[in-house]
Amino acid sequence: MHQAQGFFYDGQSSKPQQVQISLVERKDLIEFTIIDGETTSWALADLMCENIGSVFEMSHGAHQFQKITTEDADFVEAVKRLRSQNGYDNWYQKMLDAGSAFHVFLALLVLAFSIVTYLYVVPWIAEKLVTIVPDSYDRSLGKGVFKEYVKYHTVDSTKTEAIREFVSQLELNNEFDFKFTVINSDQVNAFALPDGNIVIFSGIIDKLENYEELVALVGHEVAHINNRHSMKMMSRNLAGYLFISLIFSDVNGVMAIITENAHSLHSLSFSRHFEQEADTDGLNMLITNGIDPEGMTDLMKRLESTYGEMIPEFLSSHPVTSQRKEYIEKMISKKSVRIIHRPQLEEIFEKIKGEY
Amino acid sequence: MENSNESMNGYKLSFHGKGGEYFGIVIVNWLLTALTLGLYYPWAKAKQLQYLYGATALSNDRFTFHGTGKEMFIGFIKAILIFGFIYGMFFLFVFLEMPVVGAVFLYLGFLGIIPIAIHGSYRYRMSRTSWRGIRFGYRGNRKEFIINFYKWILLTIITLGIYGAWMAINLRNYILGNIKLGDLEFKYKGDGWEFFILNIKGYFLSIITLGIYMFWWQKDLFAYFVDNLTVNKGDQQLRMKSTATGGNFAGLIIVNLLILVFTLGLGYAWIVTRTMEFVVNNIQIEGDIDLDGITQTEEEFKDATGEDIGDMLDIDFII
């Protein structure tokens, strides 16, 4: 039987009462006698034990407001051994006792698991989720954005009408009703909204030199819509963000900030991936319509002359233009193409350019 | 005679936590929280609080946090339902094309739960904290607190934020003044004017010195908190005094930042234990209360909803 000196706190007063504690191994309990002579016994299974520094605390009662503390190392050792033999240690404590090397290993494990999940599992789930979202959501979302957008910009109605006529001559494989609008602006750009609204700035039209390039531009934007890129992008970004805040924000602020920034950089790579997909689909659209696929390469040349290589690729939403040109040319070389001259498109193109 | 002896060396706060041990807890919690998609959070929090309280000692006896993950999980679920309701109503109004009503509902909803969260989290946290088996307790009156809270918020808004200094001090006076440890009563004696001046001075000197004065501002804030806090029992008293200097604060904060940056945040556990140690070692206690003579007075209280709402709103516990 192990015995030790300790202090008993009765949960009524802060006064420490010196007691002699005995460990009764065969009954699986500890016994102690307070000054008034009454002997109390606590079953080991009911105790909450904690080692803090050199002090060992055993607390008892529904919420452990009664406790005994002791610093007797042999006694503590015996109590711990018995508790562990009888399986009173919980698994949490076992994990804590496993040591720093194990904890560092755990940290790296969680980190690696998070990264793999983030890179491969989350985007996959996010894209699957998009298929559940009905098209009507894309439509109402795009419509809302478009309504707000045209409020603050001027629409060139002549060019808009002409471009709609131009597009009506093409086979677009459309799943949405495309609605093209030309906006007066110097920006050399165009964008597609998920409901089928496509906005083209007059700035990019001014740069184009032949109708094949315009078909390429149309093909690229249409591909964004047919592939529901906006929704996929939103879904991936949101899912990635949720995942990251789940894993990192409870740890601490710095990790949250680092991971969130990494996430925005990474989401640019989704964007580049979607741009490449739109280039590919746009190119195929040119080919199905019997239009010279070089139109896509030419379009890239116009963009290159405007933007040059301003930002490094990892900071950009689009692949570097020279690279786009390269992979487009590679694709063209692999395809057999039958080109039909389309004078009607050429005529409308001149009208759009305003050179009639 | 005994009393004066006690006041010289009887009261000492000490911190026995180690960064490495706390790191283990943080990492195990991290793993479990990630694996359970966040549901483990209340248990994780209970473990962390248990460690930090248990590592803090007064006169070599540890504080204990008795809160359990289960209690906090129930609070966590209630808090989620409350937030879900507020956001749900907001989206309902937006859907009905009444976004303004929705926004008003959202703000009023949050404003409505802040005082309830503060009150609830103090009640819970205090009733779950003990020293030598004697419970802490928070005896604030919820209705009185809520009315006061809105009065102070309103004054702060009307004065474009200037009253904020008074509000902060009123909150401390009220909350800390209602904290008990058995039959010991805490009391905070802050003054809005002093606090206001202290902050104005800190603000402008920090700008003039390109931020260097911030450490001394921090020192003043800490001292203002500690020096005005007393513990009372009848006419006996414990008084506290901050011994931290601006230089100490500079050392603490700069090293903490370096640890955080160079470990990409993984060194967070060491920052917590260093900071706790710093705080605890810089509070000096003097007085004549017999620490063996405290008796249990507070009742148990198990509702952790306030604690969890406070967490979700990111309200810091100590004001």
Interface residues (C-beta under 8 A of the other chain):
Chain A: Y9 D10 G11 Q12 S13 S14 K15 P16 E50 I52 G53 V55 E57 S59 H63 Q64 F65 Q66 K67 T69 Y92 M95 L96 A98 S100 H103 V104 L106 A107 L109 V110 F113 S114 L246 I247 D250 V251 N252 G253 V254 M255 I258
Chain B: H16 G20 E21 F23 G24 I25 V26 I27 V28 W30 L31 T33 A34 L37 G38 Y41 A44 K47 G54 A55 N60 D61 R62 T64 H66 R128 S130 W131 R132 G133 I134 R135 G182 L260 V261 L264 G265 L266 Y268 L291 D292 G293 I294 T295 Q296 E300
